[in-house]
Amino acid sequence: MCKQKSKVNLSLTKNSPYLAKATFFLTLTCLLLAISLIILPTPSLAQEPSLDDIDDVAKQMNCPTCVGVNLADCRTQTCEQWRDQIADLLAEGYTEQEILDYFEERYGTRVLLEPPRHGITLVLWVLPVVALIAGAIGLAMLMRKWNQPQPITVAADEASTLTDSHLSDSYLKQVEEDLDHS
């Protein structure tokens, strides 16, 4: 058997159709490469998060070791590590809420300065309002009761001492004279 070699003319002469296609694809490849370098950020070009950005997130979190201190104000080693972790997450493109969710998922709701407003923690938000309203209603009822005139009850033996017959005659004369002079 005789093997035949097919000869394909791939010469890249000035008027060759292959030259036009090769030029088109080379130009398209260079253009796509240039666009990808502009659009896609590289780690060396990524901006580091500012201290204000880190503190904005840290102010919404509790210190894991100190009671009642937010993460931005505490200077313990643990808080420094958490702030570094927040900076790393911000540099990776996480949003504030995503970072808060990340820490809540790992450490529970105790790391959040404000408890979430859903589920059982909703009671923490509603209960103070209900207590204030109940206290205001109770105070209003008490004030109303205090301002109502109270009937005076007098025992029968005390009432007999207040009758006119037991008042001294000299006292009654004095009252009449005072009324006449006025």
PyMOL CGO cylinders between C-alpha atoms (Angstrom):
from pymol import cmd
from pymol.cgo import CYLINDER

trace = [
    CYLINDER, 0.00, 0.00, 0.00, 1.11, 3.30, -0.84, 0.3, 1, 1, 1, 1, 1, 1,
    CYLINDER, 1.11, 3.30, -0.84, 0.72, 6.09, 1.57, 0.3, 1, 1, 1, 1, 1, 1,
    CYLINDER, 0.72, 6.09, 1.57, -0.21, 9.34, 0.08, 0.3, 1, 1, 1, 1, 1, 1,
    CYLINDER, -0.21, 9.34, 0.08, 0.69, 12.48, 1.79, 0.3, 1, 1, 1, 1, 1, 1,
    CYLINDER, 0.69, 12.48, 1.79, -1.71, 15.26, 1.35, 0.3, 1, 1, 1, 1, 1, 1,
    CYLINDER, -1.71, 15.26, 1.35, -0.13, 18.58, 1.03, 0.3, 1, 1, 1, 1, 1, 1,
    CYLINDER, -0.13, 18.58, 1.03, -2.02, 21.46, 2.44, 0.3, 1, 1, 1, 1, 1, 1,
    CYLINDER, -2.02, 21.46, 2.44, -0.90, 24.86, 1.45, 0.3, 1, 1, 1, 1, 1, 1,
    CYLINDER, -0.90, 24.86, 1.45, -0.64, 26.83, 4.70, 0.3, 1, 1, 1, 1, 1, 1,
    CYLINDER, -0.64, 26.83, 4.70, 1.62, 29.47, 3.40, 0.3, 1, 1, 1, 1, 1, 1,
    CYLINDER, 1.62, 29.47, 3.40, 1.16, 32.80, 5.06, 0.3, 1, 1, 1, 1, 1, 1,
    CYLINDER, 1.16, 32.80, 5.06, 1.62, 35.07, 2.15, 0.3, 1, 1, 1, 1, 1, 1,
    CYLINDER, 1.62, 35.07, 2.15, 0.37, 38.61, 2.04, 0.3, 1, 1, 1, 1, 1, 1,
    CYLINDER, 0.37, 38.61, 2.04, -2.95, 37.77, 0.38, 0.3, 1, 1, 1, 1, 1, 1,
    CYLINDER, -2.95, 37.77, 0.38, -3.46, 34.43, 2.11, 0.3, 1, 1, 1, 1, 1, 1,
    CYLINDER, -3.46, 34.43, 2.11, -6.85, 33.83, 3.86, 0.3, 1, 1, 1, 1, 1, 1,
    CYLINDER, -6.85, 33.83, 3.86, -4.99, 32.07, 6.67, 0.3, 1, 1, 1, 1, 1, 1,
    CYLINDER, -4.99, 32.07, 6.67, -3.04, 35.22, 7.42, 0.3, 1, 1, 1, 1, 1, 1,
    CYLINDER, -3.04, 35.22, 7.42, -6.26, 37.21, 7.84, 0.3, 1, 1, 1, 1, 1, 1,
    CYLINDER, -6.26, 37.21, 7.84, -7.72, 34.59, 10.20, 0.3, 1, 1, 1, 1, 1, 1,
    CYLINDER, -7.72, 34.59, 10.20, -4.52, 34.33, 12.22, 0.3, 1, 1, 1, 1, 1, 1,
    CYLINDER, -4.52, 34.33, 12.22, -4.32, 38.10, 12.55, 0.3, 1, 1, 1, 1, 1, 1,
    CYLINDER, -4.32, 38.10, 12.55, -7.96, 38.27, 13.65, 0.3, 1, 1, 1, 1, 1, 1,
    CYLINDER, -7.96, 38.27, 13.65, -7.53, 35.59, 16.33, 0.3, 1, 1, 1, 1, 1, 1,
    CYLINDER, -7.53, 35.59, 16.33, -4.25, 37.07, 17.56, 0.3, 1, 1, 1, 1, 1, 1,
    CYLINDER, -4.25, 37.07, 17.56, -5.85, 40.52, 17.86, 0.3, 1, 1, 1, 1, 1, 1,
    CYLINDER, -5.85, 40.52, 17.86, -8.90, 39.05, 19.63, 0.3, 1, 1, 1, 1, 1, 1,
    CYLINDER, -8.90, 39.05, 19.63, -6.67, 37.14, 22.08, 0.3, 1, 1, 1, 1, 1, 1,
    CYLINDER, -6.67, 37.14, 22.08, -4.63, 40.24, 22.92, 0.3, 1, 1, 1, 1, 1, 1,
    CYLINDER, -4.63, 40.24, 22.92, -7.79, 42.29, 23.41, 0.3, 1, 1, 1, 1, 1, 1,
    CYLINDER, -7.79, 42.29, 23.41, -9.33, 39.69, 25.76, 0.3, 1, 1, 1, 1, 1, 1,
    CYLINDER, -9.33, 39.69, 25.76, -6.08, 39.45, 27.72, 0.3, 1, 1, 1, 1, 1, 1,
    CYLINDER, -6.08, 39.45, 27.72, -5.93, 43.24, 28.13, 0.3, 1, 1, 1, 1, 1, 1,
    CYLINDER, -5.93, 43.24, 28.13, -9.57, 43.39, 29.28, 0.3, 1, 1, 1, 1, 1, 1,
    CYLINDER, -9.57, 43.39, 29.28, -9.05, 40.57, 31.79, 0.3, 1, 1, 1, 1, 1, 1,
    CYLINDER, -9.05, 40.57, 31.79, -6.02, 42.35, 33.27, 0.3, 1, 1, 1, 1, 1, 1,
    CYLINDER, -6.02, 42.35, 33.27, -8.07, 45.50, 33.72, 0.3, 1, 1, 1, 1, 1, 1,
    CYLINDER, -8.07, 45.50, 33.72, -11.22, 43.87, 35.10, 0.3, 1, 1, 1, 1, 1, 1,
    CYLINDER, -11.22, 43.87, 35.10, -9.88, 41.06, 37.27, 0.3, 1, 1, 1, 1, 1, 1,
    CYLINDER, -9.88, 41.06, 37.27, -8.20, 42.33, 40.44, 0.3, 1, 1, 1, 1, 1, 1,
    CYLINDER, -8.20, 42.33, 40.44, -4.93, 40.80, 41.40, 0.3, 1, 1, 1, 1, 1, 1,
    CYLINDER, -4.93, 40.80, 41.40, -3.89, 40.29, 45.03, 0.3, 1, 1, 1, 1, 1, 1,
    CYLINDER, -3.89, 40.29, 45.03, -1.13, 42.86, 44.68, 0.3, 1, 1, 1, 1, 1, 1,
    CYLINDER, -1.13, 42.86, 44.68, -3.63, 45.46, 43.47, 0.3, 1, 1, 1, 1, 1, 1,
    CYLINDER, -3.63, 45.46, 43.47, -6.32, 44.74, 46.10, 0.3, 1, 1, 1, 1, 1, 1,
    CYLINDER, -6.32, 44.74, 46.10, -6.75, 47.48, 48.66, 0.3, 1, 1, 1, 1, 1, 1,
    CYLINDER, -6.75, 47.48, 48.66, -6.24, 46.76, 52.31, 0.3, 1, 1, 1, 1, 1, 1,
    CYLINDER, -6.24, 46.76, 52.31, -9.30, 47.57, 54.45, 0.3, 1, 1, 1, 1, 1, 1,
    CYLINDER, -9.30, 47.57, 54.45, -9.01, 50.79, 56.42, 0.3, 1, 1, 1, 1, 1, 1,
    CYLINDER, -9.01, 50.79, 56.42, -9.02, 50.89, 60.22, 0.3, 1, 1, 1, 1, 1, 1,
    CYLINDER, -9.02, 50.89, 60.22, -12.40, 52.62, 60.07, 0.3, 1, 1, 1, 1, 1, 1,
    CYLINDER, -12.40, 52.62, 60.07, -13.84, 49.73, 58.05, 0.3, 1, 1, 1, 1, 1, 1,
    CYLINDER, -13.84, 49.73, 58.05, -12.47, 47.23, 60.56, 0.3, 1, 1, 1, 1, 1, 1,
    CYLINDER, -12.47, 47.23, 60.56, -13.77, 49.27, 63.52, 0.3, 1, 1, 1, 1, 1, 1,
    CYLINDER, -13.77, 49.27, 63.52, -17.23, 49.58, 61.92, 0.3, 1, 1, 1, 1, 1, 1,
    CYLINDER, -17.23, 49.58, 61.92, -17.54, 45.80, 62.09, 0.3, 1, 1, 1, 1, 1, 1,
    CYLINDER, -17.54, 45.80, 62.09, -15.72, 45.44, 65.43, 0.3, 1, 1, 1, 1, 1, 1,
    CYLINDER, -15.72, 45.44, 65.43, -18.05, 47.96, 67.14, 0.3, 1, 1, 1, 1, 1, 1,
    CYLINDER, -18.05, 47.96, 67.14, -20.94, 45.58, 66.47, 0.3, 1, 1, 1, 1, 1, 1,
    CYLINDER, -20.94, 45.58, 66.47, -19.27, 42.70, 68.31, 0.3, 1, 1, 1, 1, 1, 1,
    CYLINDER, -19.27, 42.70, 68.31, -18.56, 41.86, 71.96, 0.3, 1, 1, 1, 1, 1, 1,
    CYLINDER, -18.56, 41.86, 71.96, -15.11, 41.07, 73.27, 0.3, 1, 1, 1, 1, 1, 1,
    CYLINDER, -15.11, 41.07, 73.27, -15.02, 37.32, 73.94, 0.3, 1, 1, 1, 1, 1, 1,
    CYLINDER, -15.02, 37.32, 73.94, -13.11, 37.75, 77.22, 0.3, 1, 1, 1, 1, 1, 1,
    CYLINDER, -13.11, 37.75, 77.22, -14.21, 41.13, 78.65, 0.3, 1, 1, 1, 1, 1, 1,
    CYLINDER, -14.21, 41.13, 78.65, -17.79, 41.70, 79.76, 0.3, 1, 1, 1, 1, 1, 1,
    CYLINDER, -17.79, 41.70, 79.76, -19.58, 44.69, 78.27, 0.3, 1, 1, 1, 1, 1, 1,
    CYLINDER, -19.58, 44.69, 78.27, -16.70, 45.85, 76.04, 0.3, 1, 1, 1, 1, 1, 1,
    CYLINDER, -16.70, 45.85, 76.04, -17.00, 45.96, 72.27, 0.3, 1, 1, 1, 1, 1, 1,
    CYLINDER, -17.00, 45.96, 72.27, -14.32, 44.47, 70.08, 0.3, 1, 1, 1, 1, 1, 1,
    CYLINDER, -14.32, 44.47, 70.08, -13.14, 47.83, 68.73, 0.3, 1, 1, 1, 1, 1, 1,
    CYLINDER, -13.14, 47.83, 68.73, -12.34, 49.22, 72.20, 0.3, 1, 1, 1, 1, 1, 1,
    CYLINDER, -12.34, 49.22, 72.20, -10.76, 46.14, 73.76, 0.3, 1, 1, 1, 1, 1, 1,
    CYLINDER, -10.76, 46.14, 73.76, -7.00, 45.63, 73.47, 0.3, 1, 1, 1, 1, 1, 1,
    CYLINDER, -7.00, 45.63, 73.47, -6.69, 41.98, 74.52, 0.3, 1, 1, 1, 1, 1, 1,
    CYLINDER, -6.69, 41.98, 74.52, -4.72, 39.58, 72.34, 0.3, 1, 1, 1, 1, 1, 1,
    CYLINDER, -4.72, 39.58, 72.34, -7.89, 37.72, 71.38, 0.3, 1, 1, 1, 1, 1, 1,
    CYLINDER, -7.89, 37.72, 71.38, -9.54, 40.92, 70.18, 0.3, 1, 1, 1, 1, 1, 1,
    CYLINDER, -9.54, 40.92, 70.18, -6.43, 41.83, 68.17, 0.3, 1, 1, 1, 1, 1, 1,
    CYLINDER, -6.43, 41.83, 68.17, -6.61, 38.41, 66.48, 0.3, 1, 1, 1, 1, 1, 1,
    CYLINDER, -6.61, 38.41, 66.48, -10.32, 38.86, 65.75, 0.3, 1, 1, 1, 1, 1, 1,
    CYLINDER, -10.32, 38.86, 65.75, -9.70, 42.34, 64.29, 0.3, 1, 1, 1, 1, 1, 1,
    CYLINDER, -9.70, 42.34, 64.29, -6.96, 40.84, 62.08, 0.3, 1, 1, 1, 1, 1, 1,
    CYLINDER, -6.96, 40.84, 62.08, -9.43, 38.17, 60.99, 0.3, 1, 1, 1, 1, 1, 1,
    CYLINDER, -9.43, 38.17, 60.99, -12.01, 40.87, 60.21, 0.3, 1, 1, 1, 1, 1, 1,
    CYLINDER, -12.01, 40.87, 60.21, -9.38, 42.69, 58.12, 0.3, 1, 1, 1, 1, 1, 1,
    CYLINDER, -9.38, 42.69, 58.12, -8.64, 39.49, 56.20, 0.3, 1, 1, 1, 1, 1, 1,
    CYLINDER, -8.64, 39.49, 56.20, -12.33, 38.85, 55.54, 0.3, 1, 1, 1, 1, 1, 1,
    CYLINDER, -12.33, 38.85, 55.54, -12.85, 42.45, 54.38, 0.3, 1, 1, 1, 1, 1, 1,
    CYLINDER, -12.85, 42.45, 54.38, -9.85, 42.10, 52.05, 0.3, 1, 1, 1, 1, 1, 1,
    CYLINDER, -9.85, 42.10, 52.05, -11.42, 38.94, 50.62, 0.3, 1, 1, 1, 1, 1, 1,
    CYLINDER, -11.42, 38.94, 50.62, -14.55, 40.93, 49.81, 0.3, 1, 1, 1, 1, 1, 1,
    CYLINDER, -14.55, 40.93, 49.81, -16.88, 39.93, 52.64, 0.3, 1, 1, 1, 1, 1, 1,
    CYLINDER, -16.88, 39.93, 52.64, -19.56, 42.48, 53.61, 0.3, 1, 1, 1, 1, 1, 1,
    CYLINDER, -19.56, 42.48, 53.61, -20.17, 43.63, 57.19, 0.3, 1, 1, 1, 1, 1, 1,
    CYLINDER, -20.17, 43.63, 57.19, -23.21, 41.39, 57.55, 0.3, 1, 1, 1, 1, 1, 1,
    CYLINDER, -23.21, 41.39, 57.55, -21.38, 38.39, 56.12, 0.3, 1, 1, 1, 1, 1, 1,
    CYLINDER, -21.38, 38.39, 56.12, -18.58, 38.88, 58.65, 0.3, 1, 1, 1, 1, 1, 1,
    CYLINDER, -18.58, 38.88, 58.65, -21.06, 39.20, 61.53, 0.3, 1, 1, 1, 1, 1, 1,
    CYLINDER, -21.06, 39.20, 61.53, -22.83, 36.06, 60.31, 0.3, 1, 1, 1, 1, 1, 1,
    CYLINDER, -22.83, 36.06, 60.31, -19.46, 34.27, 60.08, 0.3, 1, 1, 1, 1, 1, 1,
    CYLINDER, -19.46, 34.27, 60.08, -18.56, 35.06, 63.70, 0.3, 1, 1, 1, 1, 1, 1,
    CYLINDER, -18.56, 35.06, 63.70, -22.10, 34.33, 64.93, 0.3, 1, 1, 1, 1, 1, 1,
    CYLINDER, -22.10, 34.33, 64.93, -22.01, 30.93, 63.23, 0.3, 1, 1, 1, 1, 1, 1,
    CYLINDER, -22.01, 30.93, 63.23, -18.66, 30.07, 64.83, 0.3, 1, 1, 1, 1, 1, 1,
    CYLINDER, -18.66, 30.07, 64.83, -19.13, 31.54, 68.34, 0.3, 1, 1, 1, 1, 1, 1,
    CYLINDER, -19.13, 31.54, 68.34, -22.89, 32.01, 68.79, 0.3, 1, 1, 1, 1, 1, 1,
    CYLINDER, -22.89, 32.01, 68.79, -25.03, 35.11, 69.29, 0.3, 1, 1, 1, 1, 1, 1,
    CYLINDER, -25.03, 35.11, 69.29, -23.06, 36.15, 72.38, 0.3, 1, 1, 1, 1, 1, 1,
    CYLINDER, -23.06, 36.15, 72.38, -20.41, 37.73, 70.12, 0.3, 1, 1, 1, 1, 1, 1,
    CYLINDER, -20.41, 37.73, 70.12, -22.95, 40.20, 68.73, 0.3, 1, 1, 1, 1, 1, 1,
    CYLINDER, -22.95, 40.20, 68.73, -23.35, 43.47, 70.60, 0.3, 1, 1, 1, 1, 1, 1,
    CYLINDER, -23.35, 43.47, 70.60, -27.04, 43.56, 69.64, 0.3, 1, 1, 1, 1, 1, 1,
    CYLINDER, -27.04, 43.56, 69.64, -28.88, 40.24, 69.68, 0.3, 1, 1, 1, 1, 1, 1,
    CYLINDER, -28.88, 40.24, 69.68, -30.66, 39.39, 66.43, 0.3, 1, 1, 1, 1, 1, 1,
    CYLINDER, -30.66, 39.39, 66.43, -34.28, 40.46, 66.19, 0.3, 1, 1, 1, 1, 1, 1,
    CYLINDER, -34.28, 40.46, 66.19, -35.79, 37.08, 65.42, 0.3, 1, 1, 1, 1, 1, 1,
    CYLINDER, -35.79, 37.08, 65.42, -36.61, 33.87, 67.22, 0.3, 1, 1, 1, 1, 1, 1,
    CYLINDER, -36.61, 33.87, 67.22, -36.32, 33.70, 71.01, 0.3, 1, 1, 1, 1, 1, 1,
    CYLINDER, -36.32, 33.70, 71.01, -34.18, 36.85, 71.15, 0.3, 1, 1, 1, 1, 1, 1,
    CYLINDER, -34.18, 36.85, 71.15, -37.15, 38.83, 69.87, 0.3, 1, 1, 1, 1, 1, 1,
    CYLINDER, -37.15, 38.83, 69.87, -38.41, 38.64, 73.47, 0.3, 1, 1, 1, 1, 1, 1,
    CYLINDER, -38.41, 38.64, 73.47, -35.37, 40.69, 74.53, 0.3, 1, 1, 1, 1, 1, 1,
    CYLINDER, -35.37, 40.69, 74.53, -36.49, 43.48, 72.20, 0.3, 1, 1, 1, 1, 1, 1,
    CYLINDER, -36.49, 43.48, 72.20, -40.24, 43.32, 72.95, 0.3, 1, 1, 1, 1, 1, 1,
    CYLINDER, -40.24, 43.32, 72.95, -40.21, 42.75, 76.73, 0.3, 1, 1, 1, 1, 1, 1,
    CYLINDER, -40.21, 42.75, 76.73, -38.84, 46.19, 77.73, 0.3, 1, 1, 1, 1, 1, 1,
    CYLINDER, -38.84, 46.19, 77.73, -41.47, 47.94, 75.61, 0.3, 1, 1, 1, 1, 1, 1,
    CYLINDER, -41.47, 47.94, 75.61, -44.25, 45.81, 77.10, 0.3, 1, 1, 1, 1, 1, 1,
    CYLINDER, -44.25, 45.81, 77.10, -42.93, 46.49, 80.63, 0.3, 1, 1, 1, 1, 1, 1,
    CYLINDER, -42.93, 46.49, 80.63, -42.87, 50.26, 80.01, 0.3, 1, 1, 1, 1, 1, 1,
    CYLINDER, -42.87, 50.26, 80.01, -46.43, 50.24, 78.68, 0.3, 1, 1, 1, 1, 1, 1,
    CYLINDER, -46.43, 50.24, 78.68, -47.68, 48.11, 81.59, 0.3, 1, 1, 1, 1, 1, 1,
    CYLINDER, -47.68, 48.11, 81.59, -45.90, 50.39, 84.09, 0.3, 1, 1, 1, 1, 1, 1,
    CYLINDER, -45.90, 50.39, 84.09, -47.42, 53.50, 82.51, 0.3, 1, 1, 1, 1, 1, 1,
    CYLINDER, -47.42, 53.50, 82.51, -50.92, 51.99, 82.62, 0.3, 1, 1, 1, 1, 1, 1,
    CYLINDER, -50.92, 51.99, 82.62, -50.44, 50.91, 86.26, 0.3, 1, 1, 1, 1, 1, 1,
    CYLINDER, -50.44, 50.91, 86.26, -49.17, 54.38, 87.24, 0.3, 1, 1, 1, 1, 1, 1,
    CYLINDER, -49.17, 54.38, 87.24, -52.10, 56.06, 85.48, 0.3, 1, 1, 1, 1, 1, 1,
    CYLINDER, -52.10, 56.06, 85.48, -54.58, 53.83, 87.32, 0.3, 1, 1, 1, 1, 1, 1,
    CYLINDER, -54.58, 53.83, 87.32, -52.89, 54.56, 90.66, 0.3, 1, 1, 1, 1, 1, 1,
    CYLINDER, -52.89, 54.56, 90.66, -52.87, 58.32, 90.06, 0.3, 1, 1, 1, 1, 1, 1,
    CYLINDER, -52.87, 58.32, 90.06, -56.54, 58.20, 89.08, 0.3, 1, 1, 1, 1, 1, 1,
    CYLINDER, -56.54, 58.20, 89.08, -57.40, 56.32, 92.26, 0.3, 1, 1, 1, 1, 1, 1,
    CYLINDER, -57.40, 56.32, 92.26, -55.47, 58.82, 94.41, 0.3, 1, 1, 1, 1, 1, 1,
    CYLINDER, -55.47, 58.82, 94.41, -57.25, 61.78, 92.81, 0.3, 1, 1, 1, 1, 1, 1,
    CYLINDER, -57.25, 61.78, 92.81, -60.78, 60.45, 93.34, 0.3, 1, 1, 1, 1, 1, 1,
    CYLINDER, -60.78, 60.45, 93.34, -62.56, 61.90, 96.40, 0.3, 1, 1, 1, 1, 1, 1,
    CYLINDER, -62.56, 61.90, 96.40, -62.85, 59.30, 99.11, 0.3, 1, 1, 1, 1, 1, 1,
    CYLINDER, -62.85, 59.30, 99.11, -66.12, 59.08, 101.05, 0.3, 1, 1, 1, 1, 1, 1,
    CYLINDER, -66.12, 59.08, 101.05, -65.69, 59.80, 104.75, 0.3, 1, 1, 1, 1, 1, 1,
    CYLINDER, -65.69, 59.80, 104.75, -67.13, 57.13, 106.95, 0.3, 1, 1, 1, 1, 1, 1,
    CYLINDER, -67.13, 57.13, 106.95, -67.85, 58.08, 110.52, 0.3, 1, 1, 1, 1, 1, 1,
    CYLINDER, -67.85, 58.08, 110.52, -68.82, 55.65, 113.20, 0.3, 1, 1, 1, 1, 1, 1,
    CYLINDER, -68.82, 55.65, 113.20, -72.19, 56.23, 114.89, 0.3, 1, 1, 1, 1, 1, 1,
    CYLINDER, -72.19, 56.23, 114.89, -70.71, 57.16, 118.27, 0.3, 1, 1, 1, 1, 1, 1,
    CYLINDER, -70.71, 57.16, 118.27, -68.39, 59.73, 116.64, 0.3, 1, 1, 1, 1, 1, 1,
    CYLINDER, -68.39, 59.73, 116.64, -71.25, 61.25, 114.66, 0.3, 1, 1, 1, 1, 1, 1,
    CYLINDER, -71.25, 61.25, 114.66, -73.21, 62.01, 117.81, 0.3, 1, 1, 1, 1, 1, 1,
    CYLINDER, -73.21, 62.01, 117.81, -70.38, 64.16, 119.16, 0.3, 1, 1, 1, 1, 1, 1,
    CYLINDER, -70.38, 64.16, 119.16, -70.52, 66.39, 116.09, 0.3, 1, 1, 1, 1, 1, 1,
    CYLINDER, -70.52, 66.39, 116.09, -74.17, 67.42, 116.46, 0.3, 1, 1, 1, 1, 1, 1,
    CYLINDER, -74.17, 67.42, 116.46, -75.22, 70.99, 117.29, 0.3, 1, 1, 1, 1, 1, 1,
    CYLINDER, -75.22, 70.99, 117.29, -76.52, 70.10, 120.72, 0.3, 1, 1, 1, 1, 1, 1,
    CYLINDER, -76.52, 70.10, 120.72, -73.08, 69.30, 121.97, 0.3, 1, 1, 1, 1, 1, 1,
    CYLINDER, -73.08, 69.30, 121.97, -71.45, 72.50, 120.76, 0.3, 1, 1, 1, 1, 1, 1,
    CYLINDER, -71.45, 72.50, 120.76, -70.94, 75.05, 123.44, 0.3, 1, 1, 1, 1, 1, 1,
    CYLINDER, -70.94, 75.05, 123.44, -73.28, 78.02, 123.47, 0.3, 1, 1, 1, 1, 1, 1,
    CYLINDER, -73.28, 78.02, 123.47, -70.42, 80.46, 123.80, 0.3, 1, 1, 1, 1, 1, 1,
    CYLINDER, -70.42, 80.46, 123.80, -68.83, 79.07, 120.67, 0.3, 1, 1, 1, 1, 1, 1,
    CYLINDER, -68.83, 79.07, 120.67, -72.04, 79.42, 118.67, 0.3, 1, 1, 1, 1, 1, 1,
    CYLINDER, -72.04, 79.42, 118.67, -72.45, 83.03, 119.84, 0.3, 1, 1, 1, 1, 1, 1,
    CYLINDER, -72.45, 83.03, 119.84, -68.91, 83.81, 118.76, 0.3, 1, 1, 1, 1, 1, 1,
    CYLINDER, -68.91, 83.81, 118.76, -69.56, 82.37, 115.29, 0.3, 1, 1, 1, 1, 1, 1,
    CYLINDER, -69.56, 82.37, 115.29, -72.78, 84.38, 114.90, 0.3, 1, 1, 1, 1, 1, 1,
    CYLINDER, -72.78, 84.38, 114.90, -71.03, 87.60, 115.93, 0.3, 1, 1, 1, 1, 1, 1,
    CYLINDER, -71.03, 87.60, 115.93, -68.23, 86.98, 113.47, 0.3, 1, 1, 1, 1, 1, 1,
    CYLINDER, -68.23, 86.98, 113.47, -70.75, 86.40, 110.70, 0.3, 1, 1, 1, 1, 1, 1,
    CYLINDER, -70.75, 86.40, 110.70, -72.63, 89.60, 111.56, 0.3, 1, 1, 1, 1, 1, 1,
    CYLINDER, -72.63, 89.60, 111.56, -69.48, 91.72, 111.46, 0.3, 1, 1, 1, 1, 1, 1,
    CYLINDER, -69.48, 91.72, 111.46, -68.39, 90.55, 108.09, 0.3, 1, 1, 1, 1, 1, 1,
]
cmd.load_cgo(trace, "trace")
